[in-house]
Amino acid sequence: MTLKIAIAQIDIALGKPAINEQTVIEYAQKAAAVEADILVYPEMWNTGYDLLNLETVADPQGQRSVNLLRDLAKKYHLNIVGGSVATAQAENKFYNTMFVFNDKGEQVSEYNKLHLFGLMNEEKFMSAGNKTNLFDLADVPSAGAICYDIRFPEWLRTMMSQGPPEILYIVAEWPIQRIKQWQLLLQARAIENQTFVVAANRVGRDNDNRFGGRSLIIDPLGNIVQQASDHKAELLVAEININDEKAIRGEIPVFSDRRPELYR
């Protein structure tokens, strides 16, 4: 089974959801034009890390973002991994939330980021999630995580051992000064979980950070299938063959050889 995957590596206007929504629409049109099966956006695309102003810029219950992504999925017949958005939820709490939609516009997943990143003060303003993020997309068992989550291999293995999923989607706002670690961590996650990794990062700057781009599609052996630049907005497109992963898992059965009773 072959899938054409597109990653929207975009710049994000800090604290300006309306401008960012237009960028999201533009990249859905671009993905449809190349007949992509799946489109992936980066982390916090609606607001960027405008944490001081979450009360005014975060999306209440994520409804504005959900409606937009649902409409784009239906209109362009795209499966969409909606990056993540800043959402305002119950009890005046804010979350970093991923929404996923199939090409019929049906929501198949909602996930609040588990691991909040202290170097960007995320934990001072946002609440952490506590659930896994497993879903089927384009008839492929999949999982999703957000940025800092990739530094916790025990968490990703917890998800990836359930099935296991064949594609792991990562969405991020990863700074340029640690971009080499971004690539190495993603390659490690692909190898150890014998999965395709599809990772969307942003470019551009906010008040405190410059972001490193280099969105990636990686095969289960850790080879880079396609890689974006580290400085410009672009649509990264590549085809992957899911059967490649199944062959690799058959050769080295790490999931059946695990001894989880000892991993404590």
C-alpha positions as CSV (number, residue, x, y, z in Angstrom):
1,M,0.0,0.0,0.0
2,T,1.4,3.4,-1.1
3,L,0.5,6.7,0.5
4,K,1.4,10.2,-0.6
5,I,2.1,12.3,2.4
6,A,2.4,16.1,2.5
7,I,3.8,18.2,5.4
8,A,3.0,21.8,5.7
9,Q,6.2,23.4,6.9
10,I,4.9,26.9,7.6
11,D,5.7,30.1,9.4
12,I,3.2,31.1,12.2
13,A,2.1,34.6,13.0
14,L,2.3,35.0,16.8
15,G,-1.1,35.4,18.4
16,K,-2.9,35.9,15.1
17,P,-5.3,33.0,14.5
18,A,-7.1,34.5,11.5
19,I,-3.8,35.0,9.6
20,N,-2.7,31.5,10.5
21,E,-6.0,30.0,9.3
22,Q,-5.4,31.5,5.9
23,T,-2.0,29.8,5.8
24,V,-3.6,26.5,6.7
25,I,-6.2,26.8,4.0
26,E,-3.5,27.7,1.4
27,Y,-1.5,24.5,2.3
28,A,-4.6,22.3,2.1
29,Q,-5.1,23.6,-1.5
30,K,-1.4,22.9,-2.3
31,A,-1.7,19.4,-0.9
32,A,-4.9,18.7,-2.9
33,A,-3.1,20.0,-6.0
34,V,-0.5,17.3,-5.7
35,E,-3.1,14.7,-4.9
36,A,-1.7,14.0,-1.4
37,D,-3.5,11.3,0.7
38,I,-2.5,12.8,4.1
39,L,-1.6,16.4,5.1
40,V,0.2,17.2,8.4
41,Y,0.5,20.6,10.0
42,P,2.9,21.7,12.8
43,E,2.4,22.4,16.5
44,M,0.4,25.4,17.8
45,W,-0.3,26.7,14.3
46,N,-3.2,28.8,15.4
47,T,-1.3,31.1,17.9
48,G,2.3,30.1,18.1
49,Y,3.7,30.2,21.7
50,D,1.7,33.3,22.6
51,L,1.3,32.0,26.1
52,L,0.8,35.3,27.9
53,N,-2.3,36.0,25.8
54,L,-4.0,32.5,25.9
55,E,-7.1,33.9,27.5
56,T,-7.8,36.0,24.3
57,V,-6.2,33.9,21.5
58,A,-6.8,30.2,22.5
59,D,-9.6,28.4,20.7
60,P,-12.5,27.7,23.1
61,Q,-12.9,23.9,23.1
62,G,-11.0,23.9,19.8
63,Q,-14.2,24.5,17.9
64,R,-12.9,27.1,15.4
65,S,-10.0,24.8,14.5
66,V,-12.1,21.7,14.4
67,N,-14.6,23.3,12.0
68,L,-11.8,24.6,9.8
69,L,-9.9,21.3,9.6
70,R,-13.1,19.3,9.1
71,D,-14.2,21.5,6.2
72,L,-10.8,21.3,4.6
73,A,-10.7,17.5,4.9
74,K,-14.1,17.2,3.3
75,K,-13.6,19.8,0.6
76,Y,-10.2,18.5,-0.6
77,H,-10.7,14.8,0.3
78,L,-7.6,14.9,2.6
79,N,-6.8,12.9,5.7
80,I,-5.5,15.7,8.0
81,V,-3.2,15.4,11.0
82,G,-4.1,18.9,12.3
83,G,-0.8,19.7,14.0
84,S,-1.9,21.1,17.3
85,V,-3.6,24.2,18.4
86,A,-3.9,26.2,21.7
87,T,-7.3,25.3,23.1
88,A,-9.2,26.8,26.1
89,Q,-11.2,24.0,27.8
90,A,-13.0,23.5,31.1
91,E,-12.2,25.3,34.4
92,N,-10.2,28.0,32.6
93,K,-7.5,25.5,31.6
94,F,-5.5,25.7,28.4
95,Y,-4.1,22.7,26.4
96,N,-1.9,22.0,23.4
97,T,-4.3,19.9,21.4
98,M,-4.0,17.7,18.3
99,F,-7.1,17.0,16.2
100,V,-7.1,14.4,13.4
101,F,-9.7,14.0,10.6
102,N,-10.2,11.5,7.8
103,D,-10.9,12.4,4.3
104,K,-14.7,12.4,4.9
105,G,-14.3,15.1,7.5
106,E,-14.8,12.7,10.5
107,Q,-12.8,13.4,13.6
108,V,-10.8,10.3,14.5
109,S,-8.6,11.6,17.3
110,E,-8.1,14.3,19.9
111,Y,-4.9,14.4,22.0
112,N,-3.6,16.9,24.6
113,K,0.2,17.1,24.8
114,L,1.5,15.0,27.7
115,H,4.9,16.4,28.3
116,L,5.0,20.2,28.7
117,F,8.3,22.0,27.8
118,G,9.8,24.0,30.6
119,L,12.3,25.9,28.5
120,M,9.4,27.6,26.7
121,N,7.4,28.0,29.9
122,E,4.7,25.7,28.6
123,E,3.9,24.2,32.0
124,K,3.3,27.6,33.6
125,F,0.4,28.3,31.3
126,M,-0.9,25.0,30.0
127,S,-2.2,21.7,31.4
128,A,-0.9,18.3,30.4
129,G,-2.9,15.5,28.9
130,N,-3.1,12.0,30.2
131,K,-4.3,9.8,27.3
132,T,-2.7,7.9,24.4
133,N,-3.2,9.0,20.8
134,L,-4.0,6.0,18.6
135,F,-6.1,6.2,15.5
136,D,-6.7,4.8,12.0
137,L,-6.0,7.1,9.1
138,A,-6.2,6.2,5.4
139,D,-6.8,2.6,6.7
140,V,-3.4,2.6,8.4
141,P,-3.0,2.1,12.2
142,S,-1.3,5.3,13.4
143,A,-0.2,7.2,16.5
144,G,0.5,10.9,17.2
145,A,2.7,12.9,19.6
146,I,3.7,16.5,20.0
147,C,7.2,18.0,20.0
148,Y,8.8,17.4,23.5
149,D,7.0,14.0,23.7
150,I,9.7,12.6,21.4
151,R,12.3,12.9,24.3
152,F,10.3,10.2,26.2
153,P,10.8,6.9,24.4
154,E,9.0,5.0,27.1
155,W,5.9,7.0,26.4
156,L,6.1,6.4,22.7
157,R,6.8,2.7,23.2
158,T,3.7,2.5,25.4
159,M,1.7,3.7,22.4
160,M,3.6,1.9,19.7
161,S,3.4,-1.5,21.4
162,Q,-0.4,-1.4,21.1
163,G,-1.0,-2.8,17.6
164,P,1.6,-1.6,16.8
165,P,0.8,1.5,14.7
166,E,2.5,1.7,11.3
167,I,3.0,5.5,11.1
168,L,4.0,7.8,14.0
169,Y,3.1,11.4,13.4
170,I,5.0,14.1,15.2
171,V,4.2,17.8,15.2
172,A,6.5,20.5,16.6
173,E,7.8,24.0,17.1
174,W,11.4,22.9,17.4
175,P,14.1,25.6,17.7
176,I,17.0,25.8,15.3
177,Q,19.7,25.5,18.0
178,R,18.6,21.9,18.7
179,I,17.7,20.9,15.2
180,K,20.4,18.2,15.0
181,Q,18.8,16.5,18.1
182,W,15.4,16.7,16.4
183,Q,16.7,14.6,13.5
184,L,18.5,12.1,15.6
185,L,15.7,11.6,18.1
186,L,13.2,11.1,15.2
187,Q,15.5,8.5,13.5
188,A,15.9,6.7,16.8
189,R,12.1,6.6,17.3
190,A,11.7,5.2,13.8
191,I,14.3,2.5,14.3
192,E,13.3,1.3,17.8
193,N,9.6,1.2,16.9
194,Q,10.1,-0.1,13.4
195,T,7.7,2.5,12.1
196,F,7.5,5.3,9.6
197,V,7.9,8.7,11.2
198,V,6.2,11.7,9.7
199,A,7.4,14.9,11.5
200,A,6.2,18.4,10.8
201,N,8.1,21.4,12.2
202,R,7.7,25.1,11.7
203,V,10.0,27.8,10.4
204,G,10.3,31.5,11.3
205,R,10.6,33.4,14.5
206,D,8.7,34.5,17.5
207,N,9.8,37.0,20.2
208,D,12.2,34.6,21.8
209,N,13.0,31.8,19.3
210,R,14.0,30.9,15.8
211,F,12.6,27.6,14.6
212,G,14.5,25.1,12.6
213,G,12.2,23.5,10.0
214,R,13.8,20.4,8.7
215,S,10.4,18.5,8.6
216,L,11.1,14.8,7.9
217,I,9.7,11.6,6.6
218,I,11.7,8.7,7.9
219,D,11.4,5.0,7.1
220,P,11.5,2.1,9.7
221,L,15.2,1.6,9.2
222,G,15.9,5.3,10.1
223,N,16.6,6.4,6.6
224,I,15.4,9.8,5.6
225,V,12.9,9.5,2.8
226,Q,12.4,13.2,2.4
227,Q,13.6,16.3,4.2
228,A,12.6,20.0,4.1
229,S,14.9,23.0,4.4
230,D,15.8,24.6,7.8
231,H,14.6,28.1,6.9
232,K,11.8,28.3,4.4
233,A,8.1,27.6,4.3
234,E,7.3,24.7,1.9
235,L,5.1,21.7,1.2
236,L,7.2,18.6,1.6
237,V,5.8,15.6,-0.3
238,A,6.8,12.0,-0.4
239,E,5.4,8.5,-1.1
240,I,5.8,5.7,1.4
241,N,5.1,2.0,1.0
242,I,3.6,0.6,4.2
243,N,4.5,-3.0,3.1
244,D,8.2,-2.0,3.6
245,E,7.5,-1.7,7.4
246,K,5.7,-5.1,7.6
247,A,8.7,-6.8,6.0
248,I,11.1,-5.2,8.5
249,R,9.0,-6.1,11.5
250,G,9.0,-9.7,10.3
251,E,12.8,-9.8,10.2
252,I,13.4,-8.4,13.7
253,P,10.4,-9.1,15.9
254,V,11.2,-6.6,18.7
255,F,7.6,-6.3,19.8
256,S,7.1,-10.0,20.3
257,D,10.5,-10.3,22.0
258,R,9.8,-7.5,24.6
259,R,9.8,-8.4,28.3
260,P,7.6,-5.6,29.7
261,E,7.3,-7.3,33.1
262,L,11.0,-6.2,33.7
263,Y,10.7,-2.7,32.4
264,R,9.9,-0.9,35.7
